[in-house]
Amino acid sequence: TMKVTKKRSFLKAWTYRIFGTLTSWAVVFVITGKGSLATLVAFWETVVKIAVYYWHERVWDKISWGRINK
């Protein structure tokens, strides 16, 4: 079995977030035609999603369902 390194997971997380932010920017820009608004939305979308993800992880850490003790 191949093991995934922490460095690979970290880089995948960053590239995923970058593509997500760029996608949000593009959607807002296409809809509004305003680069400044697209940038503002993309920035806050990133901040909010990081906070929501952190909260989501903390909640799931308290749930024992699906864990197996070996």
PDB file of N, CA, C and O in Angstrom:
ATOM      1  N   THR A   1       0.840  -1.192   0.000  1.00  0.00           N
ATOM      2  CA  THR A   1       0.000   0.000   0.000  1.00  0.00           C
ATOM      3  C   THR A   1       0.883   1.252   0.000  1.00  0.00           C
ATOM      4  O   THR A   1       1.902   1.322   0.687  1.00  0.00           O
ATOM      5  N   MET A   2       0.460   2.221  -0.784  1.00  0.00           N
ATOM      6  CA  MET A   2       1.192   3.484  -0.832  1.00  0.00           C
ATOM      7  C   MET A   2       0.649   4.423   0.234  1.00  0.00           C
ATOM      8  O   MET A   2      -0.557   4.485   0.470  1.00  0.00           O
ATOM      9  N   LYS A   3       1.546   5.144   0.867  1.00  0.00           N
ATOM     10  CA  LYS A   3       1.146   6.091   1.896  1.00  0.00           C
ATOM     11  C   LYS A   3       1.213   7.505   1.327  1.00  0.00           C
ATOM     12  O   LYS A   3       2.142   7.842   0.593  1.00  0.00           O
ATOM     13  N   VAL A   4       0.232   8.322   1.668  1.00  0.00           N
ATOM     14  CA  VAL A   4       0.193   9.712   1.233  1.00  0.00           C
ATOM     15  C   VAL A   4       0.903  10.553   2.286  1.00  0.00           C
ATOM     16  O   VAL A   4       0.618  10.436   3.478  1.00  0.00           O
ATOM     17  N   THR A   5       1.834  11.407   1.840  1.00  0.00           N
ATOM     18  CA  THR A   5       2.566  12.245   2.781  1.00  0.00           C
ATOM     19  C   THR A   5       1.736  13.447   3.219  1.00  0.00           C
ATOM     20  O   THR A   5       0.808  13.861   2.524  1.00  0.00           O
ATOM     21  N   LYS A   6       2.077  13.994   4.363  1.00  0.00           N
ATOM     22  CA  LYS A   6       1.402  15.195   4.859  1.00  0.00           C
ATOM     23  C   LYS A   6       1.639  16.366   3.911  1.00  0.00           C
ATOM     24  O   LYS A   6       0.755  17.198   3.707  1.00  0.00           O
ATOM     25  N   LYS A   7       2.826  16.423   3.340  1.00  0.00           N
ATOM     26  CA  LYS A   7       3.161  17.500   2.401  1.00  0.00           C
ATOM     27  C   LYS A   7       2.232  17.463   1.184  1.00  0.00           C
ATOM     28  O   LYS A   7       1.758  18.503   0.727  1.00  0.00           O
ATOM     29  N   ARG A   8       1.975  16.264   0.664  1.00  0.00           N
ATOM     30  CA  ARG A   8       1.074  16.115  -0.483  1.00  0.00           C
ATOM     31  C   ARG A   8      -0.342  16.564  -0.114  1.00  0.00           C
ATOM     32  O   ARG A   8      -0.980  17.293  -0.874  1.00  0.00           O
ATOM     33  N   SER A   9      -0.831  16.131   1.054  1.00  0.00           N
ATOM     34  CA  SER A   9      -2.171  16.514   1.497  1.00  0.00           C
ATOM     35  C   SER A   9      -2.278  18.026   1.672  1.00  0.00           C
ATOM     36  O   SER A   9      -3.282  18.630   1.296  1.00  0.00           O
ATOM     37  N   PHE A  10      -1.250  18.630   2.238  1.00  0.00           N
ATOM     38  CA  PHE A  10      -1.232  20.078   2.452  1.00  0.00           C
ATOM     39  C   PHE A  10      -1.278  20.815   1.115  1.00  0.00           C
ATOM     40  O   PHE A  10      -2.037  21.772   0.957  1.00  0.00           O
ATOM     41  N   LEU A  11      -0.463  20.369   0.148  1.00  0.00           N
ATOM     42  CA  LEU A  11      -0.443  21.005  -1.160  1.00  0.00           C
ATOM     43  C   LEU A  11      -1.781  20.828  -1.885  1.00  0.00           C
ATOM     44  O   LEU A  11      -2.259  21.751  -2.544  1.00  0.00           O
ATOM     45  N   LYS A  12      -2.381  19.644  -1.761  1.00  0.00           N
ATOM     46  CA  LYS A  12      -3.692  19.409  -2.373  1.00  0.00           C
ATOM     47  C   LYS A  12      -4.746  20.331  -1.761  1.00  0.00           C
ATOM     48  O   LYS A  12      -5.600  20.852  -2.478  1.00  0.00           O
ATOM     49  N   ALA A  13      -4.695  20.535  -0.456  1.00  0.00           N
ATOM     50  CA  ALA A  13      -5.649  21.419   0.211  1.00  0.00           C
ATOM     51  C   ALA A  13      -5.497  22.853  -0.305  1.00  0.00           C
ATOM     52  O   ALA A  13      -6.492  23.523  -0.582  1.00  0.00           O
ATOM     53  N   TRP A  14      -4.269  23.315  -0.432  1.00  0.00           N
ATOM     54  CA  TRP A  14      -4.021  24.675  -0.921  1.00  0.00           C
ATOM     55  C   TRP A  14      -4.458  24.840  -2.365  1.00  0.00           C
ATOM     56  O   TRP A  14      -5.103  25.833  -2.700  1.00  0.00           O
ATOM     57  N   THR A  15      -4.123  23.891  -3.228  1.00  0.00           N
ATOM     58  CA  THR A  15      -4.508  24.027  -4.636  1.00  0.00           C
ATOM     59  C   THR A  15      -6.028  23.945  -4.782  1.00  0.00           C
ATOM     60  O   THR A  15      -6.605  24.648  -5.612  1.00  0.00           O
ATOM     61  N   TYR A  16      -6.676  23.105  -3.995  1.00  0.00           N
ATOM     62  CA  TYR A  16      -8.140  23.022  -4.013  1.00  0.00           C
ATOM     63  C   TYR A  16      -8.748  24.370  -3.626  1.00  0.00           C
ATOM     64  O   TYR A  16      -9.676  24.846  -4.280  1.00  0.00           O
ATOM     65  N   ARG A  17      -8.228  24.976  -2.574  1.00  0.00           N
ATOM     66  CA  ARG A  17      -8.746  26.266  -2.106  1.00  0.00           C
ATOM     67  C   ARG A  17      -8.498  27.350  -3.152  1.00  0.00           C
ATOM     68  O   ARG A  17      -9.364  28.194  -3.380  1.00  0.00           O
ATOM     69  N   ILE A  18      -7.337  27.338  -3.785  1.00  0.00           N
ATOM     70  CA  ILE A  18      -7.021  28.328  -4.822  1.00  0.00           C
ATOM     71  C   ILE A  18      -7.997  28.201  -5.993  1.00  0.00           C
ATOM     72  O   ILE A  18      -8.551  29.200  -6.452  1.00  0.00           O
ATOM     73  N   PHE A  19      -8.206  26.975  -6.474  1.00  0.00           N
ATOM     74  CA  PHE A  19      -9.148  26.773  -7.581  1.00  0.00           C
ATOM     75  C   PHE A  19     -10.570  27.150  -7.184  1.00  0.00           C
ATOM     76  O   PHE A  19     -11.315  27.704  -7.992  1.00  0.00           O
ATOM     77  N   GLY A  20     -10.946  26.856  -5.950  1.00  0.00           N
ATOM     78  CA  GLY A  20     -12.275  27.233  -5.464  1.00  0.00           C
ATOM     79  C   GLY A  20     -12.453  28.742  -5.441  1.00  0.00           C
ATOM     80  O   GLY A  20     -13.499  29.250  -5.843  1.00  0.00           O
ATOM     81  N   THR A  21     -11.447  29.458  -4.978  1.00  0.00           N
ATOM     82  CA  THR A  21     -11.501  30.916  -4.921  1.00  0.00           C
ATOM     83  C   THR A  21     -11.542  31.511  -6.323  1.00  0.00           C
ATOM     84  O   THR A  21     -12.313  32.434  -6.587  1.00  0.00           O
ATOM     85  N   LEU A  22     -10.709  30.981  -7.225  1.00  0.00           N
ATOM     86  CA  LEU A  22     -10.711  31.473  -8.607  1.00  0.00           C
ATOM     87  C   LEU A  22     -12.053  31.218  -9.289  1.00  0.00           C
ATOM     88  O   LEU A  22     -12.529  32.042 -10.069  1.00  0.00           O
ATOM     89  N   THR A  23     -12.652  30.076  -8.989  1.00  0.00           N
ATOM     90  CA  THR A  23     -13.971  29.760  -9.547  1.00  0.00           C
ATOM     91  C   THR A  23     -15.016  30.746  -9.044  1.00  0.00           C
ATOM     92  O   THR A  23     -15.827  31.249  -9.822  1.00  0.00           O
ATOM     93  N   SER A  24     -14.998  31.023  -7.747  1.00  0.00           N
ATOM     94  CA  SER A  24     -15.939  31.998  -7.183  1.00  0.00           C
ATOM     95  C   SER A  24     -15.729  33.367  -7.812  1.00  0.00           C
ATOM     96  O   SER A  24     -16.696  34.049  -8.153  1.00  0.00           O
ATOM     97  N   TRP A  25     -14.476  33.772  -7.967  1.00  0.00           N
ATOM     98  CA  TRP A  25     -14.176  35.063  -8.588  1.00  0.00           C
ATOM     99  C   TRP A  25     -14.757  35.117 -10.001  1.00  0.00           C
ATOM    100  O   TRP A  25     -15.393  36.100 -10.383  1.00  0.00           O
ATOM    101  N   ALA A  26     -14.532  34.050 -10.772  1.00  0.00           N
ATOM    102  CA  ALA A  26     -14.991  34.007 -12.160  1.00  0.00           C
ATOM    103  C   ALA A  26     -16.513  34.065 -12.253  1.00  0.00           C
ATOM    104  O   ALA A  26     -17.057  34.767 -13.105  1.00  0.00           O
ATOM    105  N   VAL A  27     -17.197  33.333 -11.383  1.00  0.00           N
ATOM    106  CA  VAL A  27     -18.664  33.330 -11.409  1.00  0.00           C
ATOM    107  C   VAL A  27     -19.204  34.731 -11.128  1.00  0.00           C
ATOM    108  O   VAL A  27     -20.082  35.215 -11.843  1.00  0.00           O
ATOM    109  N   VAL A  28     -18.686  35.377 -10.095  1.00  0.00           N
ATOM    110  CA  VAL A  28     -19.161  36.719  -9.749  1.00  0.00           C
ATOM    111  C   VAL A  28     -18.820  37.701 -10.875  1.00  0.00           C
ATOM    112  O   VAL A  28     -19.627  38.569 -11.206  1.00  0.00           O
ATOM    113  N   PHE A  29     -17.642  37.568 -11.454  1.00  0.00           N
ATOM    114  CA  PHE A  29     -17.249  38.464 -12.535  1.00  0.00           C
ATOM    115  C   PHE A  29     -18.140  38.285 -13.760  1.00  0.00           C
ATOM    116  O   PHE A  29     -18.557  39.265 -14.378  1.00  0.00           O
ATOM    117  N   VAL A  30     -18.430  37.040 -14.109  1.00  0.00           N
ATOM    118  CA  VAL A  30     -19.296  36.776 -15.275  1.00  0.00           C
ATOM    119  C   VAL A  30     -20.701  37.337 -15.040  1.00  0.00           C
ATOM    120  O   VAL A  30     -21.311  37.894 -15.952  1.00  0.00           O
ATOM    121  N   ILE A  31     -21.203  37.190 -13.829  1.00  0.00           N
ATOM    122  CA  ILE A  31     -22.557  37.662 -13.527  1.00  0.00           C
ATOM    123  C   ILE A  31     -22.630  39.189 -13.464  1.00  0.00           C
ATOM    124  O   ILE A  31     -23.573  39.793 -13.975  1.00  0.00           O
ATOM    125  N   THR A  32     -21.622  39.813 -12.829  1.00  0.00           N
ATOM    126  CA  THR A  32     -21.696  41.259 -12.592  1.00  0.00           C
ATOM    127  C   THR A  32     -20.820  42.089 -13.523  1.00  0.00           C
ATOM    128  O   THR A  32     -21.100  43.265 -13.754  1.00  0.00           O
ATOM    129  N   GLY A  33     -19.763  41.486 -14.057  1.00  0.00           N
ATOM    130  CA  GLY A  33     -18.821  42.240 -14.883  1.00  0.00           C
ATOM    131  C   GLY A  33     -17.922  43.164 -14.073  1.00  0.00           C
ATOM    132  O   GLY A  33     -17.236  44.017 -14.634  1.00  0.00           O
ATOM    133  N   LYS A  34     -17.926  42.993 -12.754  1.00  0.00           N
ATOM    134  CA  LYS A  34     -17.146  43.882 -11.877  1.00  0.00           C
ATOM    135  C   LYS A  34     -16.025  43.109 -11.184  1.00  0.00           C
ATOM    136  O   LYS A  34     -16.276  42.256 -10.333  1.00  0.00           O
ATOM    137  N   GLY A  35     -14.805  43.418 -11.559  1.00  0.00           N
ATOM    138  CA  GLY A  35     -13.642  42.747 -10.978  1.00  0.00           C
ATOM    139  C   GLY A  35     -13.459  43.038  -9.497  1.00  0.00           C
ATOM    140  O   GLY A  35     -13.060  42.163  -8.729  1.00  0.00           O
ATOM    141  N   SER A  36     -13.754  44.274  -9.101  1.00  0.00           N
ATOM    142  CA  SER A  36     -13.589  44.629  -7.692  1.00  0.00           C
ATOM    143  C   SER A  36     -14.591  43.872  -6.819  1.00  0.00           C
ATOM    144  O   SER A  36     -14.243  43.411  -5.731  1.00  0.00           O
ATOM    145  N   LEU A  37     -15.816  43.746  -7.286  1.00  0.00           N
ATOM    146  CA  LEU A  37     -16.822  42.987  -6.536  1.00  0.00           C
ATOM    147  C   LEU A  37     -16.448  41.504  -6.506  1.00  0.00           C
ATOM    148  O   LEU A  37     -16.574  40.847  -5.473  1.00  0.00           O
ATOM    149  N   ALA A  38     -15.994  40.990  -7.627  1.00  0.00           N
ATOM    150  CA  ALA A  38     -15.579  39.582  -7.692  1.00  0.00           C
ATOM    151  C   ALA A  38     -14.446  39.314  -6.713  1.00  0.00           C
ATOM    152  O   ALA A  38     -14.425  38.276  -6.051  1.00  0.00           O
ATOM    153  N   THR A  39     -13.506  40.243  -6.620  1.00  0.00           N
ATOM    154  CA  THR A  39     -12.375  40.081  -5.689  1.00  0.00           C
ATOM    155  C   THR A  39     -12.854  40.114  -4.243  1.00  0.00           C
ATOM    156  O   THR A  39     -12.416  39.310  -3.421  1.00  0.00           O
ATOM    157  N   LEU A  40     -13.743  41.035  -3.938  1.00  0.00           N
ATOM    158  CA  LEU A  40     -14.286  41.137  -2.578  1.00  0.00           C
ATOM    159  C   LEU A  40     -15.030  39.860  -2.192  1.00  0.00           C
ATOM    160  O   LEU A  40     -14.833  39.332  -1.097  1.00  0.00           O
ATOM    161  N   VAL A  41     -15.875  39.370  -3.081  1.00  0.00           N
ATOM    162  CA  VAL A  41     -16.632  38.147  -2.808  1.00  0.00           C
ATOM    163  C   VAL A  41     -15.685  36.959  -2.665  1.00  0.00           C
ATOM    164  O   VAL A  41     -15.842  36.158  -1.743  1.00  0.00           O
ATOM    165  N   ALA A  42     -14.707  36.829  -3.560  1.00  0.00           N
ATOM    166  CA  ALA A  42     -13.766  35.709  -3.501  1.00  0.00           C
ATOM    167  C   ALA A  42     -12.973  35.728  -2.196  1.00  0.00           C
ATOM    168  O   ALA A  42     -12.733  34.681  -1.595  1.00  0.00           O
ATOM    169  N   PHE A  43     -12.567  36.922  -1.759  1.00  0.00           N
ATOM    170  CA  PHE A  43     -11.825  37.039  -0.498  1.00  0.00           C
ATOM    171  C   PHE A  43     -12.669  36.563   0.678  1.00  0.00           C
ATOM    172  O   PHE A  43     -12.239  35.715   1.459  1.00  0.00           O
ATOM    173  N   TRP A  44     -13.873  37.116   0.798  1.00  0.00           N
ATOM    174  CA  TRP A  44     -14.715  36.770   1.941  1.00  0.00           C
ATOM    175  C   TRP A  44     -15.221  35.335   1.874  1.00  0.00           C
ATOM    176  O   TRP A  44     -15.410  34.689   2.905  1.00  0.00           O
ATOM    177  N   GLU A  45     -15.439  34.840   0.665  1.00  0.00           N
ATOM    178  CA  GLU A  45     -15.844  33.445   0.494  1.00  0.00           C
ATOM    179  C   GLU A  45     -14.750  32.524   1.042  1.00  0.00           C
ATOM    180  O   GLU A  45     -15.042  31.514   1.682  1.00  0.00           O
ATOM    181  N   THR A  46     -13.509  32.877   0.787  1.00  0.00           N
ATOM    182  CA  THR A  46     -12.386  32.078   1.274  1.00  0.00           C
ATOM    183  C   THR A  46     -12.309  32.116   2.800  1.00  0.00           C
ATOM    184  O   THR A  46     -12.166  31.078   3.446  1.00  0.00           O
ATOM    185  N   VAL A  47     -12.404  33.303   3.363  1.00  0.00           N
ATOM    186  CA  VAL A  47     -12.333  33.452   4.826  1.00  0.00           C
ATOM    187  C   VAL A  47     -13.461  32.668   5.494  1.00  0.00           C
ATOM    188  O   VAL A  47     -13.228  31.930   6.452  1.00  0.00           O
ATOM    189  N   VAL A  48     -14.679  32.831   4.986  1.00  0.00           N
ATOM    190  CA  VAL A  48     -15.844  32.158   5.581  1.00  0.00           C
ATOM    191  C   VAL A  48     -15.734  30.645   5.426  1.00  0.00           C
ATOM    192  O   VAL A  48     -16.025  29.909   6.369  1.00  0.00           O
ATOM    193  N   LYS A  49     -15.323  30.171   4.263  1.00  0.00           N
ATOM    194  CA  LYS A  49     -15.240  28.724   4.055  1.00  0.00           C
ATOM    195  C   LYS A  49     -14.164  28.075   4.913  1.00  0.00           C
ATOM    196  O   LYS A  49     -14.341  26.942   5.361  1.00  0.00           O
ATOM    197  N   ILE A  50     -13.063  28.759   5.151  1.00  0.00           N
ATOM    198  CA  ILE A  50     -12.040  28.216   6.046  1.00  0.00           C
ATOM    199  C   ILE A  50     -12.600  28.105   7.456  1.00  0.00           C
ATOM    200  O   ILE A  50     -12.389  27.098   8.131  1.00  0.00           O
ATOM    201  N   ALA A  51     -13.313  29.132   7.905  1.00  0.00           N
ATOM    202  CA  ALA A  51     -13.916  29.108   9.247  1.00  0.00           C
ATOM    203  C   ALA A  51     -14.964  28.003   9.354  1.00  0.00           C
ATOM    204  O   ALA A  51     -15.002  27.277  10.347  1.00  0.00           O
ATOM    205  N   VAL A  52     -15.811  27.876   8.338  1.00  0.00           N
ATOM    206  CA  VAL A  52     -16.844  26.834   8.354  1.00  0.00           C
ATOM    207  C   VAL A  52     -16.209  25.454   8.339  1.00  0.00           C
ATOM    208  O   VAL A  52     -16.664  24.554   9.045  1.00  0.00           O
ATOM    209  N   TYR A  53     -15.162  25.281   7.541  1.00  0.00           N
ATOM    210  CA  TYR A  53     -14.487  23.981   7.496  1.00  0.00           C
ATOM    211  C   TYR A  53     -13.879  23.634   8.861  1.00  0.00           C
ATOM    212  O   TYR A  53     -13.989  22.496   9.316  1.00  0.00           O
ATOM    213  N   TYR A  54     -13.247  24.600   9.507  1.00  0.00           N
ATOM    214  CA  TYR A  54     -12.655  24.379  10.831  1.00  0.00           C
ATOM    215  C   TYR A  54     -13.745  23.962  11.815  1.00  0.00           C
ATOM    216  O   TYR A  54     -13.575  22.992  12.553  1.00  0.00           O
ATOM    217  N   TRP A  55     -14.873  24.695  11.829  1.00  0.00           N
ATOM    218  CA  TRP A  55     -15.986  24.370  12.726  1.00  0.00           C
ATOM    219  C   TRP A  55     -16.515  22.977  12.417  1.00  0.00           C
ATOM    220  O   TRP A  55     -16.773  22.195  13.332  1.00  0.00           O
ATOM    221  N   HIS A  56     -16.675  22.662  11.152  1.00  0.00           N
ATOM    222  CA  HIS A  56     -17.161  21.353  10.714  1.00  0.00           C
ATOM    223  C   HIS A  56     -16.246  20.234  11.221  1.00  0.00           C
ATOM    224  O   HIS A  56     -16.721  19.215  11.723  1.00  0.00           O
ATOM    225  N   GLU A  57     -14.947  20.431  11.087  1.00  0.00           N
ATOM    226  CA  GLU A  57     -13.980  19.441  11.570  1.00  0.00           C
ATOM    227  C   GLU A  57     -14.072  19.254  13.074  1.00  0.00           C
ATOM    228  O   GLU A  57     -14.022  18.125  13.563  1.00  0.00           O
ATOM    229  N   ARG A  58     -14.207  20.348  13.813  1.00  0.00           N
ATOM    230  CA  ARG A  58     -14.275  20.274  15.273  1.00  0.00           C
ATOM    231  C   ARG A  58     -15.538  19.535  15.714  1.00  0.00           C
ATOM    232  O   ARG A  58     -15.488  18.748  16.659  1.00  0.00           O
ATOM    233  N   VAL A  59     -16.660  19.772  15.052  1.00  0.00           N
ATOM    234  CA  VAL A  59     -17.903  19.067  15.378  1.00  0.00           C
ATOM    235  C   VAL A  59     -17.734  17.581  15.091  1.00  0.00           C
ATOM    236  O   VAL A  59     -18.069  16.752  15.938  1.00  0.00           O
ATOM    237  N   TRP A  60     -17.217  17.224  13.905  1.00  0.00           N
ATOM    238  CA  TRP A  60     -17.043  15.825  13.550  1.00  0.00           C
ATOM    239  C   TRP A  60     -16.042  15.120  14.459  1.00  0.00           C
ATOM    240  O   TRP A  60     -16.124  13.907  14.651  1.00  0.00           O
ATOM    241  N   ASP A  61     -15.099  15.873  15.018  1.00  0.00           N
ATOM    242  CA  ASP A  61     -14.138  15.266  15.933  1.00  0.00           C
ATOM    243  C   ASP A  61     -14.825  14.770  17.206  1.00  0.00           C
ATOM    244  O   ASP A  61     -14.320  13.858  17.860  1.00  0.00           O
ATOM    245  N   LYS A  62     -15.951  15.350  17.561  1.00  0.00           N
ATOM    246  CA  LYS A  62     -16.680  14.951  18.761  1.00  0.00           C
ATOM    247  C   LYS A  62     -17.633  13.774  18.502  1.00  0.00           C
ATOM    248  O   LYS A  62     -18.179  13.205  19.447  1.00  0.00           O
ATOM    249  N   ILE A  63     -17.833  13.410  17.238  1.00  0.00           N
ATOM    250  CA  ILE A  63     -18.742  12.326  16.880  1.00  0.00           C
ATOM    251  C   ILE A  63     -17.951  11.026  16.738  1.00  0.00           C
ATOM    252  O   ILE A  63     -16.985  10.953  15.979  1.00  0.00           O
ATOM    253  N   SER A  64     -18.372  10.016  17.474  1.00  0.00           N
ATOM    254  CA  SER A  64     -17.624   8.749  17.445  1.00  0.00           C
ATOM    255  C   SER A  64     -18.069   7.808  16.339  1.00  0.00           C
ATOM    256  O   SER A  64     -17.384   6.826  16.054  1.00  0.00           O
ATOM    257  N   TRP A  65     -19.216   8.092  15.703  1.00  0.00           N
ATOM    258  CA  TRP A  65     -19.749   7.246  14.654  1.00  0.00           C
ATOM    259  C   TRP A  65     -18.718   7.030  13.536  1.00  0.00           C
ATOM    260  O   TRP A  65     -18.102   7.986  13.067  1.00  0.00           O
ATOM    261  N   GLY A  66     -18.537   5.795  13.119  1.00  0.00           N
ATOM    262  CA  GLY A  66     -17.655   5.479  12.011  1.00  0.00           C
ATOM    263  C   GLY A  66     -16.192   5.297  12.391  1.00  0.00           C
ATOM    264  O   GLY A  66     -15.355   5.060  11.519  1.00  0.00           O
ATOM    265  N   ARG A  67     -15.876   5.404  13.654  1.00  0.00           N
ATOM    266  CA  ARG A  67     -14.497   5.196  14.114  1.00  0.00           C
ATOM    267  C   ARG A  67     -14.349   3.764  14.620  1.00  0.00           C
ATOM    268  O   ARG A  67     -15.254   3.205  15.239  1.00  0.00           O
ATOM    269  N   ILE A  68     -13.202   3.200  14.345  1.00  0.00           N
ATOM    270  CA  ILE A  68     -12.921   1.833  14.795  1.00  0.00           C
ATOM    271  C   ILE A  68     -11.625   1.849  15.608  1.00  0.00           C
ATOM    272  O   ILE A  68     -10.589   2.311  15.131  1.00  0.00           O
ATOM    273  N   ASN A  69     -11.693   1.348  16.819  1.00  0.00           N
ATOM    274  CA  ASN A  69     -10.485   1.200  17.635  1.00  0.00           C
ATOM    275  C   ASN A  69      -9.796  -0.099  17.290  1.00  0.00           C
ATOM    276  O   ASN A  69     -10.406  -1.168  17.315  1.00  0.00           O
ATOM    277  N   LYS A  70      -8.536   0.000  16.973  1.00  0.00           N
ATOM    278  CA  LYS A  70      -7.779  -1.218  16.634  1.00  0.00           C
ATOM    279  C   LYS A  70      -6.848  -1.590  17.750  1.00  0.00           C
ATOM    280  O   LYS A  70      -6.129  -2.585  17.649  1.00  0.00           O
TER     281      LYS A  70
END
